[in-house]
Amino acid sequence: MTSGTGGETASSPDSAQRQSWLSILAQASSENVADALHAAAPLPSYTLLRAPECGMVMLRGRAGGSGRRFNLGEATVTRCSVKVDGGAVGHGYVLGRNPLHAEHTALLDALLQDPARHAELWSAVIAPLAETRSAEKGSKARKTAATRVDFFTMVRGESE
């Protein structure tokens, strides 16, 4: 059974779909996620399995994209886990120190796993956040392109 939103299944989301909405939620601004969550009311009660907590993760890179791995540096991450009354467990991981963003992400993750609310939440929350992110990336790309300098090499002609 599909939700009519580009092939997402409403019965049980697969890991690629879940990765998709978790990525969108993590990359959206905290304010946009909070606004989307409040627009998705009524919300069920939930319990915190893991209260929001900040920590560090090691970022690793690869030379040339496929070479040897190296430690690039560390980044601050906030994580949270919740369990809604329906039994679904949601997790939220966001860059930076933002406990409320991580909690909202975890709650939306749990709610999106509910087949009865998945299609509604996808169209009311995830799709608008994805469009906002796409517009922001497009705007940034246009600004970058406007300042791009094309260097060219002139061949030095030698007279014979």
PyMOL CGO cylinders between C-alpha atoms (Angstrom):
from pymol import cmd
from pymol.cgo import CYLINDER

trace = [
    CYLINDER, 0.00, 0.00, 0.00, 1.56, 3.29, -1.01, 0.3, 1, 1, 1, 1, 1, 1,
    CYLINDER, 1.56, 3.29, -1.01, 0.99, 6.69, 0.45, 0.3, 1, 1, 1, 1, 1, 1,
    CYLINDER, 0.99, 6.69, 0.45, 0.97, 8.41, -2.91, 0.3, 1, 1, 1, 1, 1, 1,
    CYLINDER, 0.97, 8.41, -2.91, 4.07, 10.44, -2.15, 0.3, 1, 1, 1, 1, 1, 1,
    CYLINDER, 4.07, 10.44, -2.15, 6.56, 9.10, -4.61, 0.3, 1, 1, 1, 1, 1, 1,
    CYLINDER, 6.56, 9.10, -4.61, 6.55, 5.43, -3.69, 0.3, 1, 1, 1, 1, 1, 1,
    CYLINDER, 6.55, 5.43, -3.69, 6.78, 5.54, 0.10, 0.3, 1, 1, 1, 1, 1, 1,
    CYLINDER, 6.78, 5.54, 0.10, 4.96, 2.62, 1.64, 0.3, 1, 1, 1, 1, 1, 1,
    CYLINDER, 4.96, 2.62, 1.64, 2.49, 3.45, 4.36, 0.3, 1, 1, 1, 1, 1, 1,
    CYLINDER, 2.49, 3.45, 4.36, 2.54, -0.02, 5.92, 0.3, 1, 1, 1, 1, 1, 1,
    CYLINDER, 2.54, -0.02, 5.92, 6.19, -0.22, 6.92, 0.3, 1, 1, 1, 1, 1, 1,
    CYLINDER, 6.19, -0.22, 6.92, 8.85, 2.25, 5.90, 0.3, 1, 1, 1, 1, 1, 1,
    CYLINDER, 8.85, 2.25, 5.90, 12.10, 0.72, 4.75, 0.3, 1, 1, 1, 1, 1, 1,
    CYLINDER, 12.10, 0.72, 4.75, 15.48, 1.88, 5.98, 0.3, 1, 1, 1, 1, 1, 1,
    CYLINDER, 15.48, 1.88, 5.98, 16.10, 4.10, 2.93, 0.3, 1, 1, 1, 1, 1, 1,
    CYLINDER, 16.10, 4.10, 2.93, 12.86, 5.99, 3.55, 0.3, 1, 1, 1, 1, 1, 1,
    CYLINDER, 12.86, 5.99, 3.55, 13.67, 6.38, 7.21, 0.3, 1, 1, 1, 1, 1, 1,
    CYLINDER, 13.67, 6.38, 7.21, 17.17, 7.61, 6.39, 0.3, 1, 1, 1, 1, 1, 1,
    CYLINDER, 17.17, 7.61, 6.39, 15.59, 10.10, 4.02, 0.3, 1, 1, 1, 1, 1, 1,
    CYLINDER, 15.59, 10.10, 4.02, 13.24, 11.66, 6.56, 0.3, 1, 1, 1, 1, 1, 1,
    CYLINDER, 13.24, 11.66, 6.56, 15.85, 11.59, 9.33, 0.3, 1, 1, 1, 1, 1, 1,
    CYLINDER, 15.85, 11.59, 9.33, 18.27, 13.40, 7.03, 0.3, 1, 1, 1, 1, 1, 1,
    CYLINDER, 18.27, 13.40, 7.03, 15.67, 16.02, 6.13, 0.3, 1, 1, 1, 1, 1, 1,
    CYLINDER, 15.67, 16.02, 6.13, 14.78, 16.57, 9.79, 0.3, 1, 1, 1, 1, 1, 1,
    CYLINDER, 14.78, 16.57, 9.79, 18.42, 16.78, 10.89, 0.3, 1, 1, 1, 1, 1, 1,
    CYLINDER, 18.42, 16.78, 10.89, 19.35, 19.27, 8.16, 0.3, 1, 1, 1, 1, 1, 1,
    CYLINDER, 19.35, 19.27, 8.16, 16.31, 21.51, 8.65, 0.3, 1, 1, 1, 1, 1, 1,
    CYLINDER, 16.31, 21.51, 8.65, 16.51, 24.43, 11.03, 0.3, 1, 1, 1, 1, 1, 1,
    CYLINDER, 16.51, 24.43, 11.03, 15.30, 23.84, 14.56, 0.3, 1, 1, 1, 1, 1, 1,
    CYLINDER, 15.30, 23.84, 14.56, 12.62, 26.51, 14.10, 0.3, 1, 1, 1, 1, 1, 1,
    CYLINDER, 12.62, 26.51, 14.10, 11.27, 24.89, 10.93, 0.3, 1, 1, 1, 1, 1, 1,
    CYLINDER, 11.27, 24.89, 10.93, 11.10, 21.47, 12.59, 0.3, 1, 1, 1, 1, 1, 1,
    CYLINDER, 11.10, 21.47, 12.59, 9.34, 22.93, 15.65, 0.3, 1, 1, 1, 1, 1, 1,
    CYLINDER, 9.34, 22.93, 15.65, 6.83, 24.77, 13.44, 0.3, 1, 1, 1, 1, 1, 1,
    CYLINDER, 6.83, 24.77, 13.44, 6.17, 21.61, 11.41, 0.3, 1, 1, 1, 1, 1, 1,
    CYLINDER, 6.17, 21.61, 11.41, 5.71, 19.56, 14.57, 0.3, 1, 1, 1, 1, 1, 1,
    CYLINDER, 5.71, 19.56, 14.57, 3.19, 22.02, 16.01, 0.3, 1, 1, 1, 1, 1, 1,
    CYLINDER, 3.19, 22.02, 16.01, 1.33, 22.03, 12.69, 0.3, 1, 1, 1, 1, 1, 1,
    CYLINDER, 1.33, 22.03, 12.69, 1.09, 18.22, 12.90, 0.3, 1, 1, 1, 1, 1, 1,
    CYLINDER, 1.09, 18.22, 12.90, -1.02, 18.34, 16.08, 0.3, 1, 1, 1, 1, 1, 1,
    CYLINDER, -1.02, 18.34, 16.08, -2.59, 16.52, 17.80, 0.3, 1, 1, 1, 1, 1, 1,
    CYLINDER, -2.59, 16.52, 17.80, 0.51, 14.83, 19.12, 0.3, 1, 1, 1, 1, 1, 1,
    CYLINDER, 0.51, 14.83, 19.12, 0.44, 11.70, 21.28, 0.3, 1, 1, 1, 1, 1, 1,
    CYLINDER, 0.44, 11.70, 21.28, 2.13, 11.71, 24.64, 0.3, 1, 1, 1, 1, 1, 1,
    CYLINDER, 2.13, 11.71, 24.64, 5.59, 10.21, 24.71, 0.3, 1, 1, 1, 1, 1, 1,
    CYLINDER, 5.59, 10.21, 24.71, 8.32, 9.25, 27.13, 0.3, 1, 1, 1, 1, 1, 1,
    CYLINDER, 8.32, 9.25, 27.13, 11.99, 10.00, 26.83, 0.3, 1, 1, 1, 1, 1, 1,
    CYLINDER, 11.99, 10.00, 26.83, 14.01, 6.80, 26.53, 0.3, 1, 1, 1, 1, 1, 1,
    CYLINDER, 14.01, 6.80, 26.53, 17.19, 8.81, 26.25, 0.3, 1, 1, 1, 1, 1, 1,
    CYLINDER, 17.19, 8.81, 26.25, 16.93, 12.46, 27.23, 0.3, 1, 1, 1, 1, 1, 1,
    CYLINDER, 16.93, 12.46, 27.23, 18.63, 14.88, 24.83, 0.3, 1, 1, 1, 1, 1, 1,
    CYLINDER, 18.63, 14.88, 24.83, 22.36, 14.81, 25.41, 0.3, 1, 1, 1, 1, 1, 1,
    CYLINDER, 22.36, 14.81, 25.41, 25.29, 16.43, 23.67, 0.3, 1, 1, 1, 1, 1, 1,
    CYLINDER, 25.29, 16.43, 23.67, 28.45, 14.62, 22.74, 0.3, 1, 1, 1, 1, 1, 1,
    CYLINDER, 28.45, 14.62, 22.74, 31.22, 14.50, 20.19, 0.3, 1, 1, 1, 1, 1, 1,
    CYLINDER, 31.22, 14.50, 20.19, 31.71, 12.38, 17.10, 0.3, 1, 1, 1, 1, 1, 1,
    CYLINDER, 31.71, 12.38, 17.10, 34.88, 11.90, 15.09, 0.3, 1, 1, 1, 1, 1, 1,
    CYLINDER, 34.88, 11.90, 15.09, 34.60, 12.94, 11.46, 0.3, 1, 1, 1, 1, 1, 1,
    CYLINDER, 34.60, 12.94, 11.46, 36.62, 10.77, 9.13, 0.3, 1, 1, 1, 1, 1, 1,
    CYLINDER, 36.62, 10.77, 9.13, 37.63, 11.50, 5.59, 0.3, 1, 1, 1, 1, 1, 1,
    CYLINDER, 37.63, 11.50, 5.59, 39.30, 9.72, 2.71, 0.3, 1, 1, 1, 1, 1, 1,
    CYLINDER, 39.30, 9.72, 2.71, 42.09, 11.14, 0.62, 0.3, 1, 1, 1, 1, 1, 1,
    CYLINDER, 42.09, 11.14, 0.62, 40.72, 11.60, -2.87, 0.3, 1, 1, 1, 1, 1, 1,
    CYLINDER, 40.72, 11.60, -2.87, 37.39, 10.11, -1.83, 0.3, 1, 1, 1, 1, 1, 1,
    CYLINDER, 37.39, 10.11, -1.83, 38.63, 6.54, -2.04, 0.3, 1, 1, 1, 1, 1, 1,
    CYLINDER, 38.63, 6.54, -2.04, 42.07, 6.57, -0.47, 0.3, 1, 1, 1, 1, 1, 1,
    CYLINDER, 42.07, 6.57, -0.47, 43.20, 5.92, 3.07, 0.3, 1, 1, 1, 1, 1, 1,
    CYLINDER, 43.20, 5.92, 3.07, 40.98, 7.06, 5.90, 0.3, 1, 1, 1, 1, 1, 1,
    CYLINDER, 40.98, 7.06, 5.90, 42.09, 9.87, 8.17, 0.3, 1, 1, 1, 1, 1, 1,
    CYLINDER, 42.09, 9.87, 8.17, 40.58, 11.66, 11.16, 0.3, 1, 1, 1, 1, 1, 1,
    CYLINDER, 40.58, 11.66, 11.16, 39.34, 15.03, 9.95, 0.3, 1, 1, 1, 1, 1, 1,
    CYLINDER, 39.34, 15.03, 9.95, 38.16, 16.44, 13.26, 0.3, 1, 1, 1, 1, 1, 1,
    CYLINDER, 38.16, 16.44, 13.26, 35.37, 16.33, 15.79, 0.3, 1, 1, 1, 1, 1, 1,
    CYLINDER, 35.37, 16.33, 15.79, 31.82, 17.66, 15.69, 0.3, 1, 1, 1, 1, 1, 1,
    CYLINDER, 31.82, 17.66, 15.69, 29.26, 18.23, 18.41, 0.3, 1, 1, 1, 1, 1, 1,
    CYLINDER, 29.26, 18.23, 18.41, 26.10, 16.13, 18.10, 0.3, 1, 1, 1, 1, 1, 1,
    CYLINDER, 26.10, 16.13, 18.10, 22.91, 16.05, 20.15, 0.3, 1, 1, 1, 1, 1, 1,
    CYLINDER, 22.91, 16.05, 20.15, 20.90, 12.83, 20.35, 0.3, 1, 1, 1, 1, 1, 1,
    CYLINDER, 20.90, 12.83, 20.35, 17.57, 11.82, 21.81, 0.3, 1, 1, 1, 1, 1, 1,
    CYLINDER, 17.57, 11.82, 21.81, 15.29, 8.76, 21.83, 0.3, 1, 1, 1, 1, 1, 1,
    CYLINDER, 15.29, 8.76, 21.83, 11.55, 8.75, 22.56, 0.3, 1, 1, 1, 1, 1, 1,
    CYLINDER, 11.55, 8.75, 22.56, 8.74, 6.20, 22.73, 0.3, 1, 1, 1, 1, 1, 1,
    CYLINDER, 8.74, 6.20, 22.73, 5.24, 7.29, 21.77, 0.3, 1, 1, 1, 1, 1, 1,
    CYLINDER, 5.24, 7.29, 21.77, 2.13, 5.79, 23.36, 0.3, 1, 1, 1, 1, 1, 1,
    CYLINDER, 2.13, 5.79, 23.36, 1.53, 3.67, 20.26, 0.3, 1, 1, 1, 1, 1, 1,
    CYLINDER, 1.53, 3.67, 20.26, 4.80, 1.87, 20.95, 0.3, 1, 1, 1, 1, 1, 1,
    CYLINDER, 4.80, 1.87, 20.95, 7.00, 3.27, 18.17, 0.3, 1, 1, 1, 1, 1, 1,
    CYLINDER, 7.00, 3.27, 18.17, 10.51, 4.33, 19.13, 0.3, 1, 1, 1, 1, 1, 1,
    CYLINDER, 10.51, 4.33, 19.13, 12.08, 7.33, 17.43, 0.3, 1, 1, 1, 1, 1, 1,
    CYLINDER, 12.08, 7.33, 17.43, 15.65, 8.57, 17.41, 0.3, 1, 1, 1, 1, 1, 1,
    CYLINDER, 15.65, 8.57, 17.41, 17.03, 11.98, 16.62, 0.3, 1, 1, 1, 1, 1, 1,
    CYLINDER, 17.03, 11.98, 16.62, 20.62, 12.98, 15.94, 0.3, 1, 1, 1, 1, 1, 1,
    CYLINDER, 20.62, 12.98, 15.94, 21.46, 16.56, 14.97, 0.3, 1, 1, 1, 1, 1, 1,
    CYLINDER, 21.46, 16.56, 14.97, 24.71, 18.44, 14.55, 0.3, 1, 1, 1, 1, 1, 1,
    CYLINDER, 24.71, 18.44, 14.55, 25.40, 21.01, 17.21, 0.3, 1, 1, 1, 1, 1, 1,
    CYLINDER, 25.40, 21.01, 17.21, 24.01, 21.59, 20.67, 0.3, 1, 1, 1, 1, 1, 1,
    CYLINDER, 24.01, 21.59, 20.67, 20.25, 21.73, 20.26, 0.3, 1, 1, 1, 1, 1, 1,
    CYLINDER, 20.25, 21.73, 20.26, 18.35, 19.43, 22.63, 0.3, 1, 1, 1, 1, 1, 1,
    CYLINDER, 18.35, 19.43, 22.63, 14.91, 20.58, 21.46, 0.3, 1, 1, 1, 1, 1, 1,
    CYLINDER, 14.91, 20.58, 21.46, 15.76, 19.92, 17.79, 0.3, 1, 1, 1, 1, 1, 1,
    CYLINDER, 15.76, 19.92, 17.79, 16.94, 16.39, 18.65, 0.3, 1, 1, 1, 1, 1, 1,
    CYLINDER, 16.94, 16.39, 18.65, 13.79, 15.72, 20.69, 0.3, 1, 1, 1, 1, 1, 1,
    CYLINDER, 13.79, 15.72, 20.69, 11.49, 17.00, 17.94, 0.3, 1, 1, 1, 1, 1, 1,
    CYLINDER, 11.49, 17.00, 17.94, 13.37, 14.91, 15.36, 0.3, 1, 1, 1, 1, 1, 1,
    CYLINDER, 13.37, 14.91, 15.36, 13.00, 11.80, 17.52, 0.3, 1, 1, 1, 1, 1, 1,
    CYLINDER, 13.00, 11.80, 17.52, 9.28, 12.43, 18.03, 0.3, 1, 1, 1, 1, 1, 1,
    CYLINDER, 9.28, 12.43, 18.03, 8.67, 12.94, 14.32, 0.3, 1, 1, 1, 1, 1, 1,
    CYLINDER, 8.67, 12.94, 14.32, 10.71, 9.81, 13.56, 0.3, 1, 1, 1, 1, 1, 1,
    CYLINDER, 10.71, 9.81, 13.56, 8.43, 7.79, 15.84, 0.3, 1, 1, 1, 1, 1, 1,
    CYLINDER, 8.43, 7.79, 15.84, 5.27, 9.35, 14.41, 0.3, 1, 1, 1, 1, 1, 1,
    CYLINDER, 5.27, 9.35, 14.41, 6.35, 8.73, 10.81, 0.3, 1, 1, 1, 1, 1, 1,
    CYLINDER, 6.35, 8.73, 10.81, 6.61, 5.01, 11.56, 0.3, 1, 1, 1, 1, 1, 1,
    CYLINDER, 6.61, 5.01, 11.56, 2.86, 4.92, 12.28, 0.3, 1, 1, 1, 1, 1, 1,
    CYLINDER, 2.86, 4.92, 12.28, 1.09, 3.73, 9.09, 0.3, 1, 1, 1, 1, 1, 1,
    CYLINDER, 1.09, 3.73, 9.09, -2.05, 5.69, 10.02, 0.3, 1, 1, 1, 1, 1, 1,
    CYLINDER, -2.05, 5.69, 10.02, -0.17, 9.02, 10.12, 0.3, 1, 1, 1, 1, 1, 1,
    CYLINDER, -0.17, 9.02, 10.12, 2.71, 8.44, 7.73, 0.3, 1, 1, 1, 1, 1, 1,
    CYLINDER, 2.71, 8.44, 7.73, 1.16, 9.90, 4.56, 0.3, 1, 1, 1, 1, 1, 1,
    CYLINDER, 1.16, 9.90, 4.56, -0.28, 12.89, 6.41, 0.3, 1, 1, 1, 1, 1, 1,
    CYLINDER, -0.28, 12.89, 6.41, 3.01, 13.69, 8.14, 0.3, 1, 1, 1, 1, 1, 1,
    CYLINDER, 3.01, 13.69, 8.14, 5.01, 13.14, 4.97, 0.3, 1, 1, 1, 1, 1, 1,
    CYLINDER, 5.01, 13.14, 4.97, 2.96, 15.72, 3.06, 0.3, 1, 1, 1, 1, 1, 1,
    CYLINDER, 2.96, 15.72, 3.06, 2.55, 18.16, 5.97, 0.3, 1, 1, 1, 1, 1, 1,
    CYLINDER, 2.55, 18.16, 5.97, 6.05, 17.99, 7.47, 0.3, 1, 1, 1, 1, 1, 1,
    CYLINDER, 6.05, 17.99, 7.47, 8.72, 16.21, 5.46, 0.3, 1, 1, 1, 1, 1, 1,
    CYLINDER, 8.72, 16.21, 5.46, 7.84, 17.44, 1.95, 0.3, 1, 1, 1, 1, 1, 1,
    CYLINDER, 7.84, 17.44, 1.95, 7.77, 21.15, 2.96, 0.3, 1, 1, 1, 1, 1, 1,
    CYLINDER, 7.77, 21.15, 2.96, 11.03, 20.80, 4.90, 0.3, 1, 1, 1, 1, 1, 1,
    CYLINDER, 11.03, 20.80, 4.90, 12.65, 19.09, 1.89, 0.3, 1, 1, 1, 1, 1, 1,
    CYLINDER, 12.65, 19.09, 1.89, 11.41, 21.87, -0.42, 0.3, 1, 1, 1, 1, 1, 1,
    CYLINDER, 11.41, 21.87, -0.42, 12.77, 24.53, 1.94, 0.3, 1, 1, 1, 1, 1, 1,
    CYLINDER, 12.77, 24.53, 1.94, 16.14, 22.77, 2.07, 0.3, 1, 1, 1, 1, 1, 1,
    CYLINDER, 16.14, 22.77, 2.07, 16.22, 22.45, -1.72, 0.3, 1, 1, 1, 1, 1, 1,
    CYLINDER, 16.22, 22.45, -1.72, 15.40, 26.15, -2.14, 0.3, 1, 1, 1, 1, 1, 1,
    CYLINDER, 15.40, 26.15, -2.14, 18.14, 27.09, 0.33, 0.3, 1, 1, 1, 1, 1, 1,
    CYLINDER, 18.14, 27.09, 0.33, 20.68, 24.94, -1.52, 0.3, 1, 1, 1, 1, 1, 1,
    CYLINDER, 20.68, 24.94, -1.52, 19.59, 26.45, -4.85, 0.3, 1, 1, 1, 1, 1, 1,
    CYLINDER, 19.59, 26.45, -4.85, 19.92, 29.98, -3.49, 0.3, 1, 1, 1, 1, 1, 1,
    CYLINDER, 19.92, 29.98, -3.49, 23.36, 29.22, -2.10, 0.3, 1, 1, 1, 1, 1, 1,
    CYLINDER, 23.36, 29.22, -2.10, 24.43, 27.68, -5.42, 0.3, 1, 1, 1, 1, 1, 1,
    CYLINDER, 24.43, 27.68, -5.42, 23.23, 30.77, -7.31, 0.3, 1, 1, 1, 1, 1, 1,
    CYLINDER, 23.23, 30.77, -7.31, 25.12, 33.08, -4.95, 0.3, 1, 1, 1, 1, 1, 1,
    CYLINDER, 25.12, 33.08, -4.95, 28.24, 30.97, -5.34, 0.3, 1, 1, 1, 1, 1, 1,
    CYLINDER, 28.24, 30.97, -5.34, 27.90, 30.89, -9.13, 0.3, 1, 1, 1, 1, 1, 1,
    CYLINDER, 27.90, 30.89, -9.13, 27.55, 34.68, -9.22, 0.3, 1, 1, 1, 1, 1, 1,
    CYLINDER, 27.55, 34.68, -9.22, 30.97, 35.08, -7.61, 0.3, 1, 1, 1, 1, 1, 1,
    CYLINDER, 30.97, 35.08, -7.61, 32.65, 32.37, -9.64, 0.3, 1, 1, 1, 1, 1, 1,
    CYLINDER, 32.65, 32.37, -9.64, 35.77, 33.37, -11.48, 0.3, 1, 1, 1, 1, 1, 1,
    CYLINDER, 35.77, 33.37, -11.48, 36.66, 31.43, -14.60, 0.3, 1, 1, 1, 1, 1, 1,
    CYLINDER, 36.66, 31.43, -14.60, 40.36, 31.38, -15.19, 0.3, 1, 1, 1, 1, 1, 1,
    CYLINDER, 40.36, 31.38, -15.19, 41.63, 30.51, -18.59, 0.3, 1, 1, 1, 1, 1, 1,
    CYLINDER, 41.63, 30.51, -18.59, 45.06, 30.10, -20.02, 0.3, 1, 1, 1, 1, 1, 1,
    CYLINDER, 45.06, 30.10, -20.02, 46.04, 32.05, -23.02, 0.3, 1, 1, 1, 1, 1, 1,
    CYLINDER, 46.04, 32.05, -23.02, 48.33, 30.23, -25.35, 0.3, 1, 1, 1, 1, 1, 1,
    CYLINDER, 48.33, 30.23, -25.35, 51.30, 32.32, -26.01, 0.3, 1, 1, 1, 1, 1, 1,
    CYLINDER, 51.30, 32.32, -26.01, 51.71, 32.62, -29.70, 0.3, 1, 1, 1, 1, 1, 1,
    CYLINDER, 51.71, 32.62, -29.70, 55.24, 32.54, -30.97, 0.3, 1, 1, 1, 1, 1, 1,
    CYLINDER, 55.24, 32.54, -30.97, 56.03, 34.34, -34.13, 0.3, 1, 1, 1, 1, 1, 1,
    CYLINDER, 56.03, 34.34, -34.13, 58.01, 32.51, -36.67, 0.3, 1, 1, 1, 1, 1, 1,
]
cmd.load_cgo(trace, "trace")
